[in-house]
Amino acid sequence: MAKTIMITGAGSGLGKGTALGLAKEGHKVIAAVEIHPQITGLKEAAEKAGVDLEIFKMD
């Protein structure tokens, strides 16, 4: 059963890996990053992994 999951700190490290991994399992992932440049890197990683993430910058 697919769930909607929000991951904070998804711009790098464990948060990034978790967001990509959960998206690969078929979940809808909302990924929050800290700074704008992390958006580009996460989008590229998601495209490479063949998954769709909803990415946004959060203060």
CHARMM internal coordinates of N, CA and C (Angstrom, degrees):
IC EDIT
DIST 1 N 1 CA 1.4442
DIST 1 CA 1 C 1.5290
ANGL 1 N 1 CA 1 C 109.01
DIST 1 C 2 N 1.3203
ANGL 1 CA 1 C 2 N 117.18
DIHE 1 N 1 CA 1 C 2 N 118.86
DIST 2 N 2 CA 1.4614
ANGL 1 C 2 N 2 CA 121.98
DIHE 1 CA 1 C 2 N 2 CA -178.87
DIST 2 CA 2 C 1.5226
ANGL 2 N 2 CA 2 C 110.56
DIHE 1 C 2 N 2 CA 2 C -73.32
DIST 2 C 3 N 1.3128
ANGL 2 CA 2 C 3 N 114.91
DIHE 2 N 2 CA 2 C 3 N 141.13
DIST 3 N 3 CA 1.4620
ANGL 2 C 3 N 3 CA 121.65
DIHE 2 CA 2 C 3 N 3 CA 179.66
DIST 3 CA 3 C 1.5239
ANGL 3 N 3 CA 3 C 109.28
DIHE 2 C 3 N 3 CA 3 C -122.88
DIST 3 C 4 N 1.3190
ANGL 3 CA 3 C 4 N 116.52
DIHE 3 N 3 CA 3 C 4 N 162.27
DIST 4 N 4 CA 1.4518
ANGL 3 C 4 N 4 CA 122.12
DIHE 3 CA 3 C 4 N 4 CA 171.23
DIST 4 CA 4 C 1.5153
ANGL 4 N 4 CA 4 C 106.80
DIHE 3 C 4 N 4 CA 4 C -97.97
DIST 4 C 5 N 1.3428
ANGL 4 CA 4 C 5 N 115.84
DIHE 4 N 4 CA 4 C 5 N 124.00
DIST 5 N 5 CA 1.4598
ANGL 4 C 5 N 5 CA 121.03
DIHE 4 CA 4 C 5 N 5 CA -173.92
DIST 5 CA 5 C 1.5210
ANGL 5 N 5 CA 5 C 108.83
DIHE 4 C 5 N 5 CA 5 C -128.91
DIST 5 C 6 N 1.3360
ANGL 5 CA 5 C 6 N 117.00
DIHE 5 N 5 CA 5 C 6 N 133.25
DIST 6 N 6 CA 1.4537
ANGL 5 C 6 N 6 CA 121.64
DIHE 5 CA 5 C 6 N 6 CA 175.93
DIST 6 CA 6 C 1.5193
ANGL 6 N 6 CA 6 C 108.95
DIHE 5 C 6 N 6 CA 6 C -104.33
DIST 6 C 7 N 1.3300
ANGL 6 CA 6 C 7 N 115.21
DIHE 6 N 6 CA 6 C 7 N 128.45
DIST 7 N 7 CA 1.4586
ANGL 6 C 7 N 7 CA 121.65
DIHE 6 CA 6 C 7 N 7 CA 179.05
DIST 7 CA 7 C 1.5224
ANGL 7 N 7 CA 7 C 108.13
DIHE 6 C 7 N 7 CA 7 C -115.72
DIST 7 C 8 N 1.3323
ANGL 7 CA 7 C 8 N 117.40
DIHE 7 N 7 CA 7 C 8 N 124.10
DIST 8 N 8 CA 1.4580
ANGL 7 C 8 N 8 CA 120.56
DIHE 7 CA 7 C 8 N 8 CA 173.36
DIST 8 CA 8 C 1.5287
ANGL 8 N 8 CA 8 C 107.70
DIHE 7 C 8 N 8 CA 8 C -95.87
DIST 8 C 9 N 1.3076
ANGL 8 CA 8 C 9 N 116.59
DIHE 8 N 8 CA 8 C 9 N 154.01
DIST 9 N 9 CA 1.4617
ANGL 8 C 9 N 9 CA 119.86
DIHE 8 CA 8 C 9 N 9 CA -178.02
DIST 9 CA 9 C 1.5130
ANGL 9 N 9 CA 9 C 112.20
DIHE 8 C 9 N 9 CA 9 C 71.05
DIST 9 C 10 N 1.3322
ANGL 9 CA 9 C 10 N 116.71
DIHE 9 N 9 CA 9 C 10 N 30.87
DIST 10 N 10 CA 1.4627
ANGL 9 C 10 N 10 CA 121.18
DIHE 9 CA 9 C 10 N 10 CA -175.58
DIST 10 CA 10 C 1.5251
ANGL 10 N 10 CA 10 C 113.20
DIHE 9 C 10 N 10 CA 10 C -83.21
DIST 10 C 11 N 1.3137
ANGL 10 CA 10 C 11 N 117.58
DIHE 10 N 10 CA 10 C 11 N 2.68
DIST 11 N 11 CA 1.4592
ANGL 10 C 11 N 11 CA 120.34
DIHE 10 CA 10 C 11 N 11 CA -178.54
DIST 11 CA 11 C 1.5159
ANGL 11 N 11 CA 11 C 114.14
DIHE 10 C 11 N 11 CA 11 C -76.29
DIST 11 C 12 N 1.3297
ANGL 11 CA 11 C 12 N 117.71
DIHE 11 N 11 CA 11 C 12 N -17.79
DIST 12 N 12 CA 1.4661
ANGL 11 C 12 N 12 CA 120.02
DIHE 11 CA 11 C 12 N 12 CA -178.42
DIST 12 CA 12 C 1.5273
ANGL 12 N 12 CA 12 C 110.37
DIHE 11 C 12 N 12 CA 12 C -162.27
DIST 12 C 13 N 1.3066
ANGL 12 CA 12 C 13 N 114.52
DIHE 12 N 12 CA 12 C 13 N 168.92
DIST 13 N 13 CA 1.4549
ANGL 12 C 13 N 13 CA 122.18
DIHE 12 CA 12 C 13 N 13 CA 171.97
DIST 13 CA 13 C 1.5151
ANGL 13 N 13 CA 13 C 115.94
DIHE 12 C 13 N 13 CA 13 C 57.41
DIST 13 C 14 N 1.3261
ANGL 13 CA 13 C 14 N 114.33
DIHE 13 N 13 CA 13 C 14 N -138.08
DIST 14 N 14 CA 1.4609
ANGL 13 C 14 N 14 CA 121.65
DIHE 13 CA 13 C 14 N 14 CA -175.27
DIST 14 CA 14 C 1.5290
ANGL 14 N 14 CA 14 C 112.07
DIHE 13 C 14 N 14 CA 14 C -62.11
DIST 14 C 15 N 1.3275
ANGL 14 CA 14 C 15 N 117.38
DIHE 14 N 14 CA 14 C 15 N -38.96
DIST 15 N 15 CA 1.4634
ANGL 14 C 15 N 15 CA 120.48
DIHE 14 CA 14 C 15 N 15 CA 179.33
DIST 15 CA 15 C 1.5142
ANGL 15 N 15 CA 15 C 112.30
DIHE 14 C 15 N 15 CA 15 C -63.18
DIST 15 C 16 N 1.3231
ANGL 15 CA 15 C 16 N 115.79
DIHE 15 N 15 CA 15 C 16 N -41.32
DIST 16 N 16 CA 1.4707
ANGL 15 C 16 N 16 CA 120.86
DIHE 15 CA 15 C 16 N 16 CA 178.87
DIST 16 CA 16 C 1.5255
ANGL 16 N 16 CA 16 C 110.21
DIHE 15 C 16 N 16 CA 16 C -64.86
DIST 16 C 17 N 1.3116
ANGL 16 CA 16 C 17 N 116.50
DIHE 16 N 16 CA 16 C 17 N -47.17
DIST 17 N 17 CA 1.4601
ANGL 16 C 17 N 17 CA 120.72
DIHE 16 CA 16 C 17 N 17 CA 179.57
DIST 17 CA 17 C 1.5160
ANGL 17 N 17 CA 17 C 112.66
DIHE 16 C 17 N 17 CA 17 C -62.72
DIST 17 C 18 N 1.3122
ANGL 17 CA 17 C 18 N 116.18
DIHE 17 N 17 CA 17 C 18 N -39.51
DIST 18 N 18 CA 1.4617
ANGL 17 C 18 N 18 CA 121.06
DIHE 17 CA 17 C 18 N 18 CA 178.93
DIST 18 CA 18 C 1.5255
ANGL 18 N 18 CA 18 C 110.56
DIHE 17 C 18 N 18 CA 18 C -65.44
DIST 18 C 19 N 1.3404
ANGL 18 CA 18 C 19 N 116.37
DIHE 18 N 18 CA 18 C 19 N -45.40
DIST 19 N 19 CA 1.4687
ANGL 18 C 19 N 19 CA 120.10
DIHE 18 CA 18 C 19 N 19 CA -179.89
DIST 19 CA 19 C 1.5203
ANGL 19 N 19 CA 19 C 110.97
DIHE 18 C 19 N 19 CA 19 C -60.50
DIST 19 C 20 N 1.3192
ANGL 19 CA 19 C 20 N 116.95
DIHE 19 N 19 CA 19 C 20 N -46.25
DIST 20 N 20 CA 1.4672
ANGL 19 C 20 N 20 CA 120.23
DIHE 19 CA 19 C 20 N 20 CA 179.93
DIST 20 CA 20 C 1.5296
ANGL 20 N 20 CA 20 C 111.37
DIHE 19 C 20 N 20 CA 20 C -66.10
DIST 20 C 21 N 1.3182
ANGL 20 CA 20 C 21 N 116.59
DIHE 20 N 20 CA 20 C 21 N -42.05
DIST 21 N 21 CA 1.4592
ANGL 20 C 21 N 21 CA 120.72
DIHE 20 CA 20 C 21 N 21 CA -179.12
DIST 21 CA 21 C 1.5187
ANGL 21 N 21 CA 21 C 112.54
DIHE 20 C 21 N 21 CA 21 C -63.63
DIST 21 C 22 N 1.3250
ANGL 21 CA 21 C 22 N 116.83
DIHE 21 N 21 CA 21 C 22 N -43.53
DIST 22 N 22 CA 1.4595
ANGL 21 C 22 N 22 CA 120.07
DIHE 21 CA 21 C 22 N 22 CA 179.53
DIST 22 CA 22 C 1.5225
ANGL 22 N 22 CA 22 C 111.29
DIHE 21 C 22 N 22 CA 22 C -67.92
DIST 22 C 23 N 1.3336
ANGL 22 CA 22 C 23 N 116.90
DIHE 22 N 22 CA 22 C 23 N -36.47
DIST 23 N 23 CA 1.4686
ANGL 22 C 23 N 23 CA 120.17
DIHE 22 CA 22 C 23 N 23 CA 177.07
DIST 23 CA 23 C 1.5286
ANGL 23 N 23 CA 23 C 110.39
DIHE 22 C 23 N 23 CA 23 C -64.96
DIST 23 C 24 N 1.3278
ANGL 23 CA 23 C 24 N 117.04
DIHE 23 N 23 CA 23 C 24 N -38.07
DIST 24 N 24 CA 1.4675
ANGL 23 C 24 N 24 CA 120.99
DIHE 23 CA 23 C 24 N 24 CA 177.92
DIST 24 CA 24 C 1.5242
ANGL 24 N 24 CA 24 C 111.18
DIHE 23 C 24 N 24 CA 24 C -63.40
DIST 24 C 25 N 1.3270
ANGL 24 CA 24 C 25 N 116.71
DIHE 24 N 24 CA 24 C 25 N -29.68
DIST 25 N 25 CA 1.4640
ANGL 24 C 25 N 25 CA 121.22
DIHE 24 CA 24 C 25 N 25 CA 179.23
DIST 25 CA 25 C 1.5254
ANGL 25 N 25 CA 25 C 111.74
DIHE 24 C 25 N 25 CA 25 C -80.64
DIST 25 C 26 N 1.3388
ANGL 25 CA 25 C 26 N 117.59
DIHE 25 N 25 CA 25 C 26 N -1.05
DIST 26 N 26 CA 1.4527
ANGL 25 C 26 N 26 CA 121.21
DIHE 25 CA 25 C 26 N 26 CA 175.52
DIST 26 CA 26 C 1.5128
ANGL 26 N 26 CA 26 C 116.45
DIHE 25 C 26 N 26 CA 26 C 99.64
DIST 26 C 27 N 1.3252
ANGL 26 CA 26 C 27 N 117.25
DIHE 26 N 26 CA 26 C 27 N 6.14
DIST 27 N 27 CA 1.4566
ANGL 26 C 27 N 27 CA 120.49
DIHE 26 CA 26 C 27 N 27 CA 178.87
DIST 27 CA 27 C 1.5274
ANGL 27 N 27 CA 27 C 110.61
DIHE 26 C 27 N 27 CA 27 C -83.25
DIST 27 C 28 N 1.3291
ANGL 27 CA 27 C 28 N 116.53
DIHE 27 N 27 CA 27 C 28 N 153.34
DIST 28 N 28 CA 1.4609
ANGL 27 C 28 N 28 CA 121.45
DIHE 27 CA 27 C 28 N 28 CA 172.41
DIST 28 CA 28 C 1.5256
ANGL 28 N 28 CA 28 C 105.82
DIHE 27 C 28 N 28 CA 28 C -83.88
DIST 28 C 29 N 1.3374
ANGL 28 CA 28 C 29 N 116.78
DIHE 28 N 28 CA 28 C 29 N 120.31
DIST 29 N 29 CA 1.4562
ANGL 28 C 29 N 29 CA 120.97
DIHE 28 CA 28 C 29 N 29 CA -175.91
DIST 29 CA 29 C 1.5203
ANGL 29 N 29 CA 29 C 110.39
DIHE 28 C 29 N 29 CA 29 C -113.79
DIST 29 C 30 N 1.3222
ANGL 29 CA 29 C 30 N 114.78
DIHE 29 N 29 CA 29 C 30 N 127.31
DIST 30 N 30 CA 1.4530
ANGL 29 C 30 N 30 CA 122.36
DIHE 29 CA 29 C 30 N 30 CA 172.66
DIST 30 CA 30 C 1.5238
ANGL 30 N 30 CA 30 C 105.39
DIHE 29 C 30 N 30 CA 30 C -103.02
DIST 30 C 31 N 1.3343
ANGL 30 CA 30 C 31 N 115.99
DIHE 30 N 30 CA 30 C 31 N 114.36
DIST 31 N 31 CA 1.4608
ANGL 30 C 31 N 31 CA 121.46
DIHE 30 CA 30 C 31 N 31 CA -172.36
DIST 31 CA 31 C 1.5243
ANGL 31 N 31 CA 31 C 110.60
DIHE 30 C 31 N 31 CA 31 C -109.91
DIST 31 C 32 N 1.3264
ANGL 31 CA 31 C 32 N 116.45
DIHE 31 N 31 CA 31 C 32 N 119.20
DIST 32 N 32 CA 1.4618
ANGL 31 C 32 N 32 CA 121.83
DIHE 31 CA 31 C 32 N 32 CA 179.51
DIST 32 CA 32 C 1.5251
ANGL 32 N 32 CA 32 C 109.65
DIHE 31 C 32 N 32 CA 32 C -100.87
DIST 32 C 33 N 1.3448
ANGL 32 CA 32 C 33 N 115.64
DIHE 32 N 32 CA 32 C 33 N 133.79
DIST 33 N 33 CA 1.4624
ANGL 32 C 33 N 33 CA 121.46
DIHE 32 CA 32 C 33 N 33 CA 177.81
DIST 33 CA 33 C 1.5225
ANGL 33 N 33 CA 33 C 109.17
DIHE 32 C 33 N 33 CA 33 C -117.53
DIST 33 C 34 N 1.3360
ANGL 33 CA 33 C 34 N 116.31
DIHE 33 N 33 CA 33 C 34 N 164.22
DIST 34 N 34 CA 1.4624
ANGL 33 C 34 N 34 CA 121.23
DIHE 33 CA 33 C 34 N 34 CA -176.13
DIST 34 CA 34 C 1.5248
ANGL 34 N 34 CA 34 C 113.15
DIHE 33 C 34 N 34 CA 34 C -89.44
DIST 34 C 35 N 1.3495
ANGL 34 CA 34 C 35 N 116.97
DIHE 34 N 34 CA 34 C 35 N -37.95
DIST 35 N 35 CA 1.4624
ANGL 34 C 35 N 35 CA 120.71
DIHE 34 CA 34 C 35 N 35 CA -177.54
DIST 35 CA 35 C 1.5277
ANGL 35 N 35 CA 35 C 110.15
DIHE 34 C 35 N 35 CA 35 C -130.34
DIST 35 C 36 N 1.3359
ANGL 35 CA 35 C 36 N 115.78
DIHE 35 N 35 CA 35 C 36 N 152.37
DIST 36 N 36 CA 1.4670
ANGL 35 C 36 N 36 CA 120.99
DIHE 35 CA 35 C 36 N 36 CA -175.26
DIST 36 CA 36 C 1.5318
ANGL 36 N 36 CA 36 C 114.34
DIHE 35 C 36 N 36 CA 36 C -56.24
DIST 36 C 37 N 1.3346
ANGL 36 CA 36 C 37 N 120.19
DIHE 36 N 36 CA 36 C 37 N -41.13
DIST 37 N 37 CA 1.4779
ANGL 36 C 37 N 37 CA 118.33
DIHE 36 CA 36 C 37 N 37 CA -179.91
DIST 37 CA 37 C 1.5289
ANGL 37 N 37 CA 37 C 114.38
DIHE 36 C 37 N 37 CA 37 C -59.25
DIST 37 C 38 N 1.3153
ANGL 37 CA 37 C 38 N 117.99
DIHE 37 N 37 CA 37 C 38 N -24.36
DIST 38 N 38 CA 1.4656
ANGL 37 C 38 N 38 CA 120.67
DIHE 37 CA 37 C 38 N 38 CA 178.29
DIST 38 CA 38 C 1.5234
ANGL 38 N 38 CA 38 C 111.63
DIHE 37 C 38 N 38 CA 38 C -68.69
DIST 38 C 39 N 1.3255
ANGL 38 CA 38 C 39 N 117.04
DIHE 38 N 38 CA 38 C 39 N -23.97
DIST 39 N 39 CA 1.4662
ANGL 38 C 39 N 39 CA 120.27
DIHE 38 CA 38 C 39 N 39 CA 179.43
DIST 39 CA 39 C 1.5204
ANGL 39 N 39 CA 39 C 109.90
DIHE 38 C 39 N 39 CA 39 C -61.38
DIST 39 C 40 N 1.3329
ANGL 39 CA 39 C 40 N 116.25
DIHE 39 N 39 CA 39 C 40 N -46.84
DIST 40 N 40 CA 1.4647
ANGL 39 C 40 N 40 CA 120.86
DIHE 39 CA 39 C 40 N 40 CA -178.67
DIST 40 CA 40 C 1.5244
ANGL 40 N 40 CA 40 C 111.22
DIHE 39 C 40 N 40 CA 40 C -61.20
DIST 40 C 41 N 1.3153
ANGL 40 CA 40 C 41 N 116.77
DIHE 40 N 40 CA 40 C 41 N -47.20
DIST 41 N 41 CA 1.4576
ANGL 40 C 41 N 41 CA 120.45
DIHE 40 CA 40 C 41 N 41 CA 179.95
DIST 41 CA 41 C 1.5194
ANGL 41 N 41 CA 41 C 113.03
DIHE 40 C 41 N 41 CA 41 C -61.89
DIST 41 C 42 N 1.3170
ANGL 41 CA 41 C 42 N 116.19
DIHE 41 N 41 CA 41 C 42 N -40.13
DIST 42 N 42 CA 1.4667
ANGL 41 C 42 N 42 CA 119.91
DIHE 41 CA 41 C 42 N 42 CA -179.78
DIST 42 CA 42 C 1.5243
ANGL 42 N 42 CA 42 C 111.14
DIHE 41 C 42 N 42 CA 42 C -70.75
DIST 42 C 43 N 1.3334
ANGL 42 CA 42 C 43 N 117.29
DIHE 42 N 42 CA 42 C 43 N -38.13
DIST 43 N 43 CA 1.4696
ANGL 42 C 43 N 43 CA 120.65
DIHE 42 CA 42 C 43 N 43 CA 176.44
DIST 43 CA 43 C 1.5245
ANGL 43 N 43 CA 43 C 110.38
DIHE 42 C 43 N 43 CA 43 C -61.13
DIST 43 C 44 N 1.3496
ANGL 43 CA 43 C 44 N 116.49
DIHE 43 N 43 CA 43 C 44 N -44.05
DIST 44 N 44 CA 1.4627
ANGL 43 C 44 N 44 CA 120.40
DIHE 43 CA 43 C 44 N 44 CA 179.39
DIST 44 CA 44 C 1.5223
ANGL 44 N 44 CA 44 C 111.10
DIHE 43 C 44 N 44 CA 44 C -63.13
DIST 44 C 45 N 1.3293
ANGL 44 CA 44 C 45 N 117.18
DIHE 44 N 44 CA 44 C 45 N -41.88
DIST 45 N 45 CA 1.4676
ANGL 44 C 45 N 45 CA 120.87
DIHE 44 CA 44 C 45 N 45 CA 179.40
DIST 45 CA 45 C 1.5305
ANGL 45 N 45 CA 45 C 110.78
DIHE 44 C 45 N 45 CA 45 C -64.96
DIST 45 C 46 N 1.3374
ANGL 45 CA 45 C 46 N 116.48
DIHE 45 N 45 CA 45 C 46 N -38.67
DIST 46 N 46 CA 1.4690
ANGL 45 C 46 N 46 CA 120.35
DIHE 45 CA 45 C 46 N 46 CA 179.44
DIST 46 CA 46 C 1.5275
ANGL 46 N 46 CA 46 C 110.76
DIHE 45 C 46 N 46 CA 46 C -66.81
DIST 46 C 47 N 1.3356
ANGL 46 CA 46 C 47 N 116.67
DIHE 46 N 46 CA 46 C 47 N -41.44
DIST 47 N 47 CA 1.4666
ANGL 46 C 47 N 47 CA 120.07
DIHE 46 CA 46 C 47 N 47 CA 178.04
DIST 47 CA 47 C 1.5194
ANGL 47 N 47 CA 47 C 110.54
DIHE 46 C 47 N 47 CA 47 C -63.39
DIST 47 C 48 N 1.3268
ANGL 47 CA 47 C 48 N 116.43
DIHE 47 N 47 CA 47 C 48 N -42.89
DIST 48 N 48 CA 1.4701
ANGL 47 C 48 N 48 CA 121.22
DIHE 47 CA 47 C 48 N 48 CA 179.49
DIST 48 CA 48 C 1.5344
ANGL 48 N 48 CA 48 C 110.99
DIHE 47 C 48 N 48 CA 48 C -62.86
DIST 48 C 49 N 1.3391
ANGL 48 CA 48 C 49 N 116.06
DIHE 48 N 48 CA 48 C 49 N -36.87
DIST 49 N 49 CA 1.4647
ANGL 48 C 49 N 49 CA 120.99
DIHE 48 CA 48 C 49 N 49 CA 179.90
DIST 49 CA 49 C 1.5327
ANGL 49 N 49 CA 49 C 112.22
DIHE 48 C 49 N 49 CA 49 C -81.75
DIST 49 C 50 N 1.3333
ANGL 49 CA 49 C 50 N 116.60
DIHE 49 N 49 CA 49 C 50 N -10.98
DIST 50 N 50 CA 1.4595
ANGL 49 C 50 N 50 CA 120.24
DIHE 49 CA 49 C 50 N 50 CA 179.38
DIST 50 CA 50 C 1.5176
ANGL 50 N 50 CA 50 C 113.84
DIHE 49 C 50 N 50 CA 50 C 74.45
DIST 50 C 51 N 1.3432
ANGL 50 CA 50 C 51 N 116.03
DIHE 50 N 50 CA 50 C 51 N 32.26
DIST 51 N 51 CA 1.4626
ANGL 50 C 51 N 51 CA 120.32
DIHE 50 CA 50 C 51 N 51 CA -179.58
DIST 51 CA 51 C 1.5227
ANGL 51 N 51 CA 51 C 110.49
DIHE 50 C 51 N 51 CA 51 C -123.38
DIST 51 C 52 N 1.3201
ANGL 51 CA 51 C 52 N 114.86
DIHE 51 N 51 CA 51 C 52 N 163.95
DIST 52 N 52 CA 1.4591
ANGL 51 C 52 N 52 CA 121.42
DIHE 51 CA 51 C 52 N 52 CA 179.29
DIST 52 CA 52 C 1.5259
ANGL 52 N 52 CA 52 C 108.75
DIHE 51 C 52 N 52 CA 52 C -112.70
DIST 52 C 53 N 1.3379
ANGL 52 CA 52 C 53 N 115.30
DIHE 52 N 52 CA 52 C 53 N 126.47
DIST 53 N 53 CA 1.4621
ANGL 52 C 53 N 53 CA 121.02
DIHE 52 CA 52 C 53 N 53 CA 176.78
DIST 53 CA 53 C 1.5177
ANGL 53 N 53 CA 53 C 109.24
DIHE 52 C 53 N 53 CA 53 C -123.02
DIST 53 C 54 N 1.3167
ANGL 53 CA 53 C 54 N 117.08
DIHE 53 N 53 CA 53 C 54 N 146.57
DIST 54 N 54 CA 1.4615
ANGL 53 C 54 N 54 CA 121.26
DIHE 53 CA 53 C 54 N 54 CA 169.53
DIST 54 CA 54 C 1.5261
ANGL 54 N 54 CA 54 C 105.20
DIHE 53 C 54 N 54 CA 54 C -95.72
DIST 54 C 55 N 1.3346
ANGL 54 CA 54 C 55 N 116.46
DIHE 54 N 54 CA 54 C 55 N 112.17
DIST 55 N 55 CA 1.4562
ANGL 54 C 55 N 55 CA 121.89
DIHE 54 CA 54 C 55 N 55 CA -172.53
DIST 55 CA 55 C 1.5251
ANGL 55 N 55 CA 55 C 110.22
DIHE 54 C 55 N 55 CA 55 C -112.97
DIST 55 C 56 N 1.3295
ANGL 55 CA 55 C 56 N 116.51
DIHE 55 N 55 CA 55 C 56 N 136.40
DIST 56 N 56 CA 1.4635
ANGL 55 C 56 N 56 CA 119.56
DIHE 55 CA 55 C 56 N 56 CA 174.25
DIST 56 CA 56 C 1.5169
ANGL 56 N 56 CA 56 C 110.17
DIHE 55 C 56 N 56 CA 56 C -151.26
DIST 56 C 57 N 1.3352
ANGL 56 CA 56 C 57 N 115.53
DIHE 56 N 56 CA 56 C 57 N 157.86
DIST 57 N 57 CA 1.4611
ANGL 56 C 57 N 57 CA 121.94
DIHE 56 CA 56 C 57 N 57 CA 176.46
DIST 57 CA 57 C 1.5143
ANGL 57 N 57 CA 57 C 108.97
DIHE 56 C 57 N 57 CA 57 C -86.94
DIST 57 C 58 N 1.3125
ANGL 57 CA 57 C 58 N 115.00
DIHE 57 N 57 CA 57 C 58 N 132.24
DIST 58 N 58 CA 1.4591
ANGL 57 C 58 N 58 CA 120.66
DIHE 57 CA 57 C 58 N 58 CA 179.90
DIST 58 CA 58 C 1.5317
ANGL 58 N 58 CA 58 C 108.17
DIHE 57 C 58 N 58 CA 58 C -122.68
DIST 58 C 59 N 1.3169
ANGL 58 CA 58 C 59 N 117.27
DIHE 58 N 58 CA 58 C 59 N 137.24
DIST 59 N 59 CA 1.4700
ANGL 58 C 59 N 59 CA 121.26
DIHE 58 CA 58 C 59 N 59 CA 179.13
DIST 59 CA 59 C 1.4969
ANGL 59 N 59 CA 59 C 111.11
DIHE 58 C 59 N 59 CA 59 C -73.52
END
COOR INIT
IC SEED 1 N 1 CA 1 C
IC BUILD
